Amino acid sequence: MSIEDGLRRVTGAVRERIPELYEAIRLRLQAETPDYSLAGNEQLSTAESATITASLHDVLDYLADPASGPVRASNEALREVRMAARAGVSLQLLLRGSRVAQSATWDFLLEEAHRLIERDAERIVVLRRASAQHFAWNQIVSDAIVEAFEQESSANVLQSRERRKLSTLNAVLAGLPVDTAELDYTFDGLHLAARVAGAPSEAVAAAAATKTGTRALVATYPGGDGVFWLPWSARYGAPAERLGKLDWPAGARIAFGAVGAGVEGFRLSYRQAGDARTVAETLDRSVVWYDEIMLEALAVHDPVATREFVLDELAPLGDVFDPANVIVETLRTYFAAGENAVVTAQRLGVHSRTVAYRLRSAESKIGAHNMHRDELATALRIVPLVQAVPPAPGDSLPSPAL
């Protein structure tokens, strides 16, 4: 009988006894590692059961045919290690439990080898091969347990630190008294807040900090979105001018608040960044600055009233949401260009006489006295915002004109 045949016979017999071996391992774990009790943790207990079963099949497959696949710890075993690390189980107990299972498995291999291989010489050769392969397997699995445990523990430390940071930040933003040492950030002076989605907030904050030479306070929410604050200085100028030409990470959506002073400015800039984020999402913009969209930020708080205002103010111009309504588009561009007809023509790519004709047409519809009302320019500016927020069924107000 060859060594390979002997290994296959022995491992095959042990495989048939896996339920019995499983119970033996469980009993030995309870007796030899009493500190590692999973009875009170249903998830961990289930993970342990899956680990034992999967590991037994893997090691027996490998002993029967070393060429069957790479030597590795099972996914179930690594999952249990990560869960145990999060639950506070020590690495020493995990390794002790693994050694208990390995020892019980070897006992069954010895027992079946003595039962199935009568000749001592053949049995010794088979067991010597099995021992070498079993040892190599156990060493790799133990190394994998250590690596997975250390990775999960490091991640846990970072997550715990991030949770403490978020808790402290929430208290500051709520105006509660709290020790801010955890944040390592100075609340004196000026602050600029930004809300980030679609890209790591740390990367966005680092790009912004390069332009100011300061260190940002960064926090990431459980869902992946984040926020950061930059210490600001009056000598930096307007945020859009200082940071507007940066190359932001691909896919990022960034909404900046306005610069605020002191702790209250820290809070206010954060709230403004939240309003700016809503505008950015509504208008599908990648970067917005609160200073430039304050009107839109106010409008999104009451979309029903905003829609009624726009429709009532622009009613003489026809369907304000029709792309073919060149009068509305020309007026929007005209007011955005500071009522400069030449610039308006350039931006629209038409002749200046065409702009003049359209302005006269608008004047004939709404009256010359209405052409310079602030309400008209305001209504035209927020047409894209209203168009991006379709009314919900039943959302309507009496027309102000009535």
Protein Blocks (a to p, Z undefined) as FASTA:
>chain_A
ZZklmmmmmmmmmmmmmmmmmmmmmmmmmmmmmmlccklmmklmmmmmmmmmmmmmmmmm
mmmommlpccdddfklmmmmmmmmmnopafklmmmmmmmmmmmmmmmmmmmmmmmmmblk
lmmmmmmmmmmmmmmmmmmmmmmmmmmmmmmmmmmmmmmmmmmmmmmmmmmmnopacdfk
lnopafehjddddddehiafklmmmmmmmmnopacdddddfkopacddddddfklopfkl
mmmmpccdehiacddddddehjklmmmmmmmmmmmmmmmmmnopabdcfklmmmmmmmmm
mmmlmmmmmmmmmmmnopfklmklmmlmmmmmmmmnoopaklmmmmnopafklmmmmmmm
mmmmnopklmmgfklmmmmmmmmmmmmmccdehiacddfkZZ
